[in-house]
């Protein structure tokens, strides 16, 4: 039952300025983003990650490196384009305020499954590649693995929508803030969602989970010890 820690990168200047950075090179964490990531990495330190999988973009690599620096075993960082940002095509590096006037914006908000960005990819394509990456890494690392996937807001929302059994058209209902942590546990009968958009919980208890047998979907709701 792999434990997958989905981490969004810390804040960037593009986030603060309302710019859709996409795959624009050279977008780094700002000072607030670095502080956010340092605090999040401290929370993840007790988990003893078996791997850190990261989008190849600078802001996610910075975040992954901060997580790795707080790990006792210092796992290497594996770059995987499948968890990279959505390819927004002609929307890339444009202000959100401007994009909100585009007729496609309403479809993005109300029916994401129908969206293909001009000269970019569709949101279903993005979701499919991200889910393929997670299942691939689950298989590679094995049932006892605990690992982090450092990615982007829309990508993480798409993974969470699948885990929650929601259609992609509902993924805008999910909030994934900078430097937030969402946690999934995959088992033979499906996936459990343990945390969503978590920005402050003590996550040390997840480390204890790996040292004992866990009952999936316990009748009556379980004990609260994940």
C-alpha positions in Angstrom: 0.0 0.0 0.0 2.2 2.9 -1.2 1.8 6.2 0.6 2.0 9.0 -1.9 2.7 12.5 -0.6 1.6 15.0 -3.2 3.4 18.4 -2.7 2.7 21.6 -4.6 5.7 23.8 -5.1 6.0 27.0 -2.9 4.9 30.4 -4.1 6.6 32.1 -7.0 6.5 35.7 -8.2 4.3 34.5 -11.0 1.8 33.2 -8.4 1.9 36.5 -6.5 1.4 38.5 -9.7 -1.3 36.4 -11.2 0.6 35.1 -14.1 0.0 31.6 -15.6 3.7 30.5 -15.7 3.1 27.1 -17.2 6.4 25.7 -18.6 8.1 29.2 -18.7 11.8 28.6 -17.8 13.4 30.5 -15.0 10.4 30.7 -12.6 11.8 30.3 -9.1 10.4 30.4 -5.6 10.1 33.9 -4.1 11.1 34.6 -0.5 7.7 33.6 0.8 7.8 30.5 -1.2 11.1 29.5 0.2 9.8 30.0 3.8 6.7 28.0 3.0 8.8 25.1 1.6 11.2 25.1 4.5 8.3 24.7 7.0 6.7 22.0 4.8 10.0 20.1 4.5 10.3 20.1 8.3 6.9 18.5 8.6 7.9 15.8 6.1 11.2 15.1 7.8 9.9 12.2 10.0 8.5 10.3 7.1 11.8 8.8 5.7 10.8 9.1 2.1 11.9 6.3 -0.2 12.0 8.6 -3.3 11.2 12.1 -4.3 9.7 12.4 -7.8 9.6 16.0 -9.2 8.3 17.9 -12.2 11.4 19.2 -14.0 10.5 22.9 -13.7 12.8 25.1 -11.5 10.1 25.8 -8.8 9.3 22.2 -8.3 13.0 21.1 -8.3 13.7 23.8 -5.6 10.9 22.4 -3.5 12.0 18.9 -4.0 15.6 19.8 -3.0 14.4 21.4 0.2 12.4 18.3 1.1 15.4 16.1 0.4 17.7 18.2 2.5 15.6 17.5 5.6 15.6 13.7 5.0 18.0 11.6 7.0 18.5 9.2 4.1 18.7 11.9 1.4 16.8 10.1 -1.4 17.7 11.2 -4.9 15.3 13.4 -6.9 13.9 11.7 -10.0 12.6 14.2 -12.6 9.5 13.1 -14.4 7.8 15.2 -17.1 4.6 13.3 -16.6 4.0 15.3 -13.4 5.1 18.5 -15.0 2.7 21.5 -15.3 -0.1 21.4 -17.8 1.0 22.6 -21.2 -1.1 25.7 -21.5 0.1 26.6 -25.0 -0.8 30.2 -26.0 -2.1 30.9 -22.5 1.4 30.5 -21.1 3.0 33.5 -19.3 -0.2 35.6 -19.6 -2.0 37.4 -16.8 -5.0 35.5 -15.3 -7.0 38.7 -15.3 -6.6 38.8 -19.1 -7.3 35.1 -19.6 -10.5 35.4 -17.6 -11.9 37.4 -20.5 -11.3 34.6 -23.0 -14.4 32.5 -23.9 -12.4 29.4 -23.0 -12.1 30.5 -19.4 -15.7 29.6 -18.6 -15.2 26.1 -20.0 -12.0 25.7 -17.9 -14.1 26.5 -14.8 -17.3 24.6 -15.6 -16.3 21.8 -18.0 -12.6 21.1 -17.8 -12.9 17.8 -19.5 -13.7 19.6 -22.7 -10.7 21.9 -22.6 -7.7 21.8 -24.9 -5.5 24.8 -24.6 -4.6 26.6 -27.8 -1.3 25.0 -29.1 -1.2 23.1 -25.8 -2.6 19.9 -24.3 -6.0 19.0 -23.0 -6.8 18.7 -19.3 -7.8 15.0 -19.7 -4.4 14.4 -21.3 -2.7 16.1 -18.4 -4.7 14.0 -15.9 -3.9 10.8 -17.8 -0.2 11.3 -17.9 -0.1 12.3 -14.2 -2.0 9.2 -13.1 0.2 7.0 -15.3 3.2 8.4 -13.5 1.8 7.7 -10.0 0.8 4.2 -10.9 4.2 3.6 -12.5 6.1 4.8 -9.4 3.8 2.8 -7.1 4.8 -0.3 -9.1 8.5 0.6 -9.2 8.8 1.4 -5.5 6.6 -1.3 -4.1 3.8 -1.7 -1.5 5.8 -0.5 1.5 7.0 2.7 -0.1 6.4 6.2 1.1 7.4 8.8 -1.5 6.8 12.4 -2.5 5.5 13.7 -5.8 6.4 17.4 -6.2 4.1 19.0 -8.8 1.7 21.8 -9.7 -1.8 22.9 -8.6 -3.8 21.7 -11.6 -1.9 18.4 -11.8 -2.4 17.6 -8.1 -6.1 18.6 -8.3 -6.5 16.2 -11.3 -4.8 13.3 -9.3 -7.0 14.1 -6.3 -10.2 14.2 -8.3 -9.5 10.7 -9.6 -8.7 9.5 -6.0 -11.9 10.9 -4.7 -13.9 9.3 -7.5 -14.9 12.6 -9.0 -15.2 13.5 -12.7 -12.6 15.9 -14.0 -15.4 18.4 -14.4 -15.5 18.7 -10.6 -11.7 19.2 -10.1 -12.1 23.0 -9.7 -13.9 22.3 -6.4 -10.5 21.1 -5.0 -8.1 23.7 -3.5 -4.3 23.0 -3.6 -2.3 25.9 -2.2 1.4 26.5 -2.6 3.6 24.2 -0.4 0.5 22.2 0.6 0.6 18.5 1.2 -2.1 16.0 0.1 -1.7 12.3 1.0 -3.0 9.2 -0.8 -2.7 5.6 0.2 -3.0 3.0 -2.6 -4.1 -0.5 -1.9 -5.3 -3.6 -3.8 -8.9 -2.4 -3.8 -8.3 1.2 -4.6 -7.1 4.5 -3.0 -7.7 6.3 0.3 -7.5 10.0 0.6 -5.8 10.9 4.0 -5.1 14.6 3.6 -6.0 17.3 1.1 -4.4 20.8 0.9 -2.8 20.3 4.3 -0.7 23.2 5.4 -0.1 22.7 9.1 -0.9 19.2 10.4 1.7 17.2 12.2 2.5 14.5 9.7 4.7 12.4 11.9 1.8 9.9 12.5 2.0 8.8 8.9 5.5 7.4 9.7 3.9 5.1 12.3 1.4 3.9 9.7 4.1 2.2 7.8 5.2 0.1 10.8 1.8 -1.6 11.4 -0.8 -3.4 9.3 -3.5 -1.0 8.1 -7.1 -2.1 7.5 -8.6 -0.5 4.4 -12.0 1.2 4.7 -12.5 0.0 8.3 -16.2 -0.6 9.2 -17.4 2.1 11.5 -14.8 4.6 10.3 -11.8 3.3 12.0 -9.8 4.6 15.0 -8.5 7.8 13.4 -4.9 6.4 13.3 -4.1 6.3 9.6 
